[in-house]
Amino acid sequence: MAGYIPGGRLSPKKVDEDIANIKFRFHRFLIARVDDDSFNILESTRQAIFDYVQVKLSAYVNENSLPLSRYEADRLAEELVDELVGFGPLESLLRDSSVTEIMVNGAERIFYERDGVIKRSQLSFVDDNHVARVIQRILAPIGRRLDESSPMVDARMPDGSRVNAIIPPIALDGPSISIRKFRHDLLQANDLVTYRSVSDEMLQFIKKAVSYRANILVSGGTGTGKTTFLNVLSGFINHHERIVTIEDTAELQLNNDHVVRLETRPPNAEGFGEVSARDLIRNALRMRPDRIIVGEVRSYEVMDMLQAMNTGHEGSMSTLHANSAADALLRMETLVGLSGQKISEATLRAIIVSAVDIVVQLTRLPNGRRCVAEITEVVDLRDDQYVTNPLFKLDRVTGEHHRASSAPSKPRVIELMRQAEAAR
């Protein structure tokens, strides 16, 4: 860039602070100049916008005698182009295919996840207003609103990525954004073995369980890969079967021809028009599904899901937030209780045991590796207590999977499913 002024030897922190200050001031100068010059950003190519920004930045640097190297000026110009045409400092992270999640905690703190590990980015916004403008730019194409009367939003971006945003006064430290990026290169079953998410023996068991139409609950904490794992499971379903998926924000990518995708809808500004997961499950039962897949059971819809699993929709699947297979069953009880359903504990546990065949528990290790922590079959009730059978476990010391010491050579669930398949 012509007109740059090389600076003296400054510490990296001091250089970053100077560039941030220059960016802050020039950003406001540039916004005013765009209007004065009647420069049409919407109808200009990215290169044309970059050339325009370079010219203005060069003049600004010279007029103000700013210590900016050519490299720093070019980097600053790229960031400002991102601000004008894209999502500001998030643009480079959104373009980076190795980044799976982006988290913004106010203007100065941007984090991202790569290979299961969360790191802090050196990127930042100019101020909270800058964050707010980017949020509005994200939401504009999808017709969602975010303001003081509606300070939280959860939505799906046009590319399929999931975005959650929340603003002050609810967010005390400034606007917050969480983006879970849509994965275009779907993880394949063999990838689970390659990445040591499962052993080959576990994968063969899971394939058989899906084929024999076992009802499967995928459990785990936030960021353990539940949706990704559910996608892989769906790949084992016979392509002639009719599947209905139900999600709050559509993330599942089923490689099946006979899929009906349903998505919940929040209420409008007047509080009307909500379509809940419970509504969709009830409607799905009228759509002649062979299997129902609920992206995540988190509320009142749990009882409807259990009833669907118990009324001829074998092979259905869902995910749930829980820390272990045992906790997953108790979590379902809690959700039913919160729904206000009047049902005894013994009856509820009998319904759960009848509905759920297998719980696959996922975990994320400190090194970022996502994997199956355990696979447990739900066997029966004894004295109103769950009888479960651990089949596979992760050795957290060695990081290897092995068959549980108490696991039978022929798991009960597989034998039952094989009999059901033979009876069809």
C-alpha positions in Angstrom: 0.0 0.0 0.0 1.4 3.4 -0.9 1.8 5.9 1.9 2.3 3.5 4.8 4.6 4.7 7.6 6.8 2.0 9.2 6.7 2.0 13.0 9.6 1.6 15.4 10.2 -1.5 17.5 7.1 -2.1 19.6 6.0 -5.0 21.7 3.4 -7.3 20.0 0.8 -6.2 22.6 1.5 -2.5 21.9 1.3 -3.1 18.1 -2.1 -4.8 18.5 -3.4 -2.0 20.7 -2.3 0.6 18.2 -3.9 -1.2 15.3 -7.1 -1.7 17.3 -7.2 2.1 18.0 -6.5 2.9 14.3 -9.2 0.4 13.3 -11.7 1.9 15.7 -11.1 5.5 14.4 -10.9 4.6 10.7 -14.0 2.4 10.9 -16.1 5.4 11.8 -14.3 7.6 9.2 -14.9 4.9 6.5 -18.6 4.5 7.2 -19.0 8.3 6.8 -17.0 8.4 3.6 -19.0 5.5 2.0 -22.1 7.6 2.4 -20.4 10.8 1.1 -18.9 9.1 -1.9 -22.2 7.3 -2.7 -20.2 4.1 -3.0 -22.6 1.2 -3.6 -21.4 -1.7 -1.5 -24.2 -4.0 -2.4 -23.5 -3.8 -6.1 -19.7 -3.9 -5.9 -17.4 -6.9 -6.0 -15.3 -7.8 -3.0 -12.2 -6.7 -4.9 -13.7 -3.4 -5.8 -14.6 -2.8 -2.1 -11.1 -3.8 -1.1 -9.5 -1.4 -3.6 -11.8 1.4 -2.3 -10.9 0.7 1.4 -7.2 0.6 0.5 -7.3 4.0 -1.1 -9.2 5.5 1.8 -6.9 3.9 4.4 -3.8 5.0 2.6 -5.0 8.6 2.6 -6.1 8.3 6.3 -2.7 6.9 7.3 -0.8 9.7 5.5 -3.0 12.5 6.8 -2.7 11.3 10.4 1.0 10.1 10.2 0.1 6.7 11.6 2.7 4.0 12.3 1.3 1.3 10.1 3.3 -1.2 8.1 2.2 -2.5 4.7 1.3 -5.9 6.1 -0.7 -4.3 8.9 -2.5 -2.0 6.5 -3.4 -4.8 4.2 -4.6 -6.9 7.1 -6.6 -4.0 8.4 -8.1 -3.4 5.0 -9.2 -7.1 4.8 -10.9 -6.9 8.2 -12.8 -3.7 7.2 -14.0 -5.3 4.0 -15.3 -8.2 6.1 -17.1 -5.6 8.2 -18.7 -4.0 5.2 -19.8 -7.1 3.3 -19.8 -9.9 5.9 -19.7 -10.6 9.6 -16.8 -8.5 10.7 -14.1 -10.4 12.7 -16.2 -13.6 12.5 -15.8 -13.7 8.7 -12.4 -15.5 8.7 -13.6 -18.0 11.4 -16.7 -18.7 9.4 -14.6 -19.4 6.3 -12.2 -21.7 8.1 -13.5 -25.2 7.7 -11.4 -26.5 10.6 -13.3 -24.3 13.0 -16.5 -26.0 14.3 -17.8 -23.5 16.8 -17.5 -19.7 17.4 -18.3 -18.0 20.7 -18.4 -14.3 21.3 -18.4 -13.0 24.9 -18.7 -9.2 24.3 -16.7 -7.1 21.9 -13.2 -8.1 23.0 -13.4 -11.8 23.6 -13.9 -14.2 20.7 -13.3 -17.9 21.1 -13.4 -20.8 18.6 -13.3 -24.5 18.7 -10.9 -26.5 16.5 -10.3 -30.3 16.9 -12.5 -30.3 20.0 -10.3 -27.7 21.8 -11.5 -24.2 22.6 -9.0 -21.4 22.0 -9.2 -17.6 22.3 -8.9 -15.6 19.0 -6.8 -12.5 18.6 -9.7 -11.0 16.7 -12.1 -8.6 18.3 -14.9 -6.2 17.5 -14.6 -2.4 17.7 -17.3 -2.2 20.4 -20.6 -3.6 21.6 -22.5 -1.7 18.8 -20.2 -3.4 16.3 -21.3 -6.8 17.7 -24.9 -5.8 17.6 -24.6 -4.8 13.9 -23.1 -8.1 13.0 -25.9 -9.9 14.9 -28.5 -8.0 13.0 -26.7 -8.8 9.7 -26.8 -12.5 10.6 -30.5 -12.4 11.5 -31.6 -10.3 8.6 -31.8 -13.1 5.9 -33.7 -15.4 8.3 -36.3 -12.9 9.4 -35.7 -13.1 13.1 -35.6 -10.1 15.5 -33.4 -9.3 18.5 -34.2 -6.2 20.6 -35.0 -5.3 24.2 -38.5 -6.9 24.0 -37.0 -10.1 22.6 -33.3 -10.2 23.8 -32.6 -13.8 22.9 -32.8 -15.7 19.6 -31.9 -19.2 18.5 -32.0 -19.7 14.7 -30.6 -21.5 11.7 -28.4 -19.5 9.3 -28.9 -19.9 5.5 -25.9 -22.2 5.3 -27.4 -24.5 8.0 -25.2 -23.2 10.9 -26.9 -22.8 14.2 -26.7 -19.4 15.9 -27.7 -18.2 19.3 -27.5 -14.6 20.3 -28.4 -12.7 23.5 -28.0 -9.0 24.2 -28.0 -6.6 27.2 -29.6 -6.1 29.6 -29.9 -9.9 29.8 -26.2 -10.4 28.8 -24.3 -8.4 31.4 -21.0 -8.2 29.7 -22.2 -7.2 26.2 -23.8 -9.0 23.3 -23.0 -12.7 23.1 -23.0 -14.9 20.0 -22.7 -18.7 19.7 -22.4 -20.3 16.3 -22.3 -24.0 15.7 -21.1 -24.3 12.2 -22.8 -26.6 9.7 -20.6 -29.4 8.6 -20.8 -30.0 4.8 -18.4 -33.0 4.8 -20.5 -35.5 6.8 -18.7 -37.7 9.2 -18.9 -41.3 7.9 -19.2 -44.4 10.1 -15.6 -45.5 9.4 -14.4 -42.1 10.5 -15.7 -42.9 14.0 -13.2 -45.8 14.2 -10.4 -43.7 12.6 -10.9 -40.9 15.1 -11.1 -43.5 17.9 -14.6 -42.4 18.8 -15.6 -46.1 18.8 -13.9 -49.4 18.3 -14.7 -51.5 15.3 -16.6 -54.0 17.5 -18.7 -51.2 18.9 -19.5 -49.9 15.4 -20.6 -53.3 14.3 -22.9 -53.6 17.3 -24.4 -50.2 16.7 -25.1 -51.1 13.0 -26.8 -54.2 14.1 -28.9 -52.4 16.7 -30.1 -49.8 14.2 -30.8 -52.5 11.6 -32.9 -54.5 14.1 -34.8 -51.3 15.0 -33.7 -50.8 18.6 -34.8 -47.6 20.2 -31.7 -45.6 20.8 -31.0 -42.7 23.2 -27.8 -40.8 22.6 -26.8 -39.0 25.7 -24.0 -36.6 26.5 -23.0 -33.1 27.6 -22.8 -30.0 25.5 -20.4 -30.3 22.6 -19.9 -34.0 22.8 -21.1 -34.6 19.3 -24.6 -35.9 19.9 -26.1 -34.6 16.7 -23.1 -35.8 14.6 -23.4 -39.2 16.1 -27.1 -39.3 15.4 -26.4 -38.5 11.8 -24.1 -41.4 11.6 -26.7 -43.7 13.1 -29.2 -42.6 10.6 -26.9 -43.8 7.8 -27.6 -47.4 9.0 -31.4 -47.1 8.4 -32.9 -49.0 5.5 -33.5 -46.4 2.7 -37.0 -47.7 2.1 -38.1 -46.6 5.6 -40.0 -43.4 6.1 -38.3 -41.1 8.7 -39.7 -38.0 10.4 -37.2 -35.7 12.1 -38.1 -33.1 14.7 -35.7 -30.4 15.8 -35.7 -27.0 17.5 -33.1 -25.9 14.9 -32.6 -28.3 12.0 -29.1 -29.7 12.1 -29.6 -33.3 11.1 -28.4 -34.2 7.6 -29.9 -37.6 6.9 -28.7 -39.4 3.8 -32.0 -41.0 3.1 -34.6 -40.4 0.3 -37.7 -40.8 2.5 -37.3 -38.1 5.1 -39.7 -35.4 6.3 -37.9 -32.7 8.3 -39.9 -30.7 10.9 -38.7 -27.7 12.9 -40.3 -26.0 15.9 -41.3 -22.4 15.8 -41.1 -19.9 18.6 -44.0 -17.6 19.4 -44.2 -14.3 17.6 -43.8 -10.8 19.2 -47.4 -11.0 20.4 -46.9 -14.5 22.0 -48.8 -16.5 19.4 -47.9 -19.0 16.7 -45.6 -21.3 18.7 -45.2 -24.8 17.4 -43.5 -27.0 20.0 -41.6 -30.3 19.7 -44.5 -31.9 21.5 -46.9 -30.6 18.7 -44.7 -31.9 16.0 -44.3 -35.4 17.6 -48.1 -35.7 17.9 -48.4 -34.6 14.3 -45.6 -37.0 13.2 -47.6 -39.9 14.5 -50.2 -39.1 11.8 -47.7 -39.1 9.0 -47.1 -42.9 8.8 -43.5 -42.8 10.0 -41.4 -46.0 10.3 -39.1 -44.1 12.6 -39.2 -40.8 14.5 -35.9 -39.0 15.2 -36.1 -36.2 17.7 -33.0 -34.0 17.6 -33.0 -33.4 21.3 -35.5 -34.2 24.1 -35.4 -31.3 26.5 -38.9 -30.6 27.8 -42.5 -31.7 27.8 -42.2 -33.7 24.5 -40.4 -36.5 26.4 -43.6 -38.3 27.2 -44.9 -38.1 23.7 -41.6 -39.5 22.5 -41.7 -42.4 24.9 -45.3 -43.2 23.8 -44.2 -43.1 20.1 -41.4 -45.6 20.9 -44.0 -47.8 22.6 -46.6 -47.7 19.9 -45.1 -49.3 16.8 -42.3 -46.9 16.0 -39.4 -49.2 16.8 -36.0 -47.9 15.7 -36.7 -44.3 16.8 -33.8 -42.2 18.2 -33.2 -39.1 20.1 -30.5 -37.2 22.1 -30.5 -36.0 25.7 -28.3 -34.0 28.0 -26.9 -36.2 30.7 -23.6 -37.3 32.3 -24.0 -41.0 32.1 -26.4 -43.7 30.9 -27.9 -44.0 34.4 -28.4 -40.3 34.6 -30.1 -40.3 31.2 -32.9 -42.5 32.4 -33.3 -40.4 35.5 -33.2 -37.2 33.4 -36.2 -38.5 31.4 -38.1 -39.1 34.6 -37.3 -35.5 35.6 -38.5 -34.1 32.3 -41.8 -36.0 32.6 -42.3 -34.7 36.1 -41.7 -31.1 34.9 -44.3 -31.6 32.2 -47.0 -31.9 34.9 -48.0 -35.4 33.9 -49.7 -37.2 36.8 -48.1 -40.7 36.7 -46.6 -42.9 39.4 -42.8 -43.5 39.5 -43.3 -47.2 39.0 -45.5 -46.8 35.9 -43.2 -44.1 34.5 -40.1 -46.4 34.9 -42.0 -49.2 33.2 -42.8 -47.0 30.3 -39.1 -45.9 30.0 -37.8 -49.5 30.2 -40.3 -50.6 27.5 -39.4 -47.6 25.2 -35.6 -47.3 25.5 -33.5 -50.3 24.4 -30.0 -48.7 24.3 -28.3 -45.7 25.7 -25.1 -44.5 24.0 -23.2 -42.1 26.3 -20.8 -39.7 24.6 -18.0 -37.7 26.2 -15.3 -35.2 25.3 -11.9 -35.8 26.7 -9.5 -33.0 27.9 -7.5 -33.3 24.6 -10.7 -32.5 22.6 -11.3 -36.1 21.4 -15.0 -36.9 21.3 -15.9 -40.5 21.8 -18.4 -43.0 23.2 -18.0 -43.4 27.0 -20.3 -46.4 27.3 -23.0 -48.3 25.6 -25.7 -49.7 27.9 -28.7 -51.8 27.2 -31.9 -51.2 29.3 -33.0 -54.6 30.4 -35.9 -54.5 32.8 -37.2 -53.3 36.2 -36.5 -55.1 39.5 -38.1 -53.8 42.6 -39.0 -50.7 40.6 -35.3 -50.1 39.9 -33.7 -50.0 36.5 -31.8 -53.1 35.5 -29.2 -52.2 32.9 -26.4 -54.1 31.2 -23.2 -52.3 30.3 -22.0 -53.6 27.0 -19.0 -51.4 26.1 -16.9 -48.9 28.1 -14.1 -46.4 27.6 -11.0 -47.0 29.7 -10.2 -43.4 30.6 -6.6 -44.3 31.5 -5.6 -45.9 28.2 -8.2 -44.1 26.1 -9.2 -47.5 24.6 -12.7 -49.1 24.3 -13.4 -52.6 25.5 -16.3 -54.9 26.0 -17.6 -54.5 29.6 -16.6 -57.4 31.8 -20.2 -58.2 32.6 -21.4 -57.9 29.1 -23.1 -61.1 27.7 -21.9 -62.7 24.5 -25.3 -62.1 23.0 -26.9 -58.8 24.3 -30.5 -59.3 25.1 -31.6 -56.3 23.0 -30.1 -57.8 19.8 -31.8 -61.1 20.5 -35.1 -59.4 21.0 -34.7 -57.2 17.9 -33.7 -60.2 15.8 -36.8 -62.1 16.9 -39.0 -59.0 16.1 -37.4 -58.7 12.7 -38.0 -62.4 11.9 -41.6 -62.1 12.9 -42.3 -59.3 10.4 
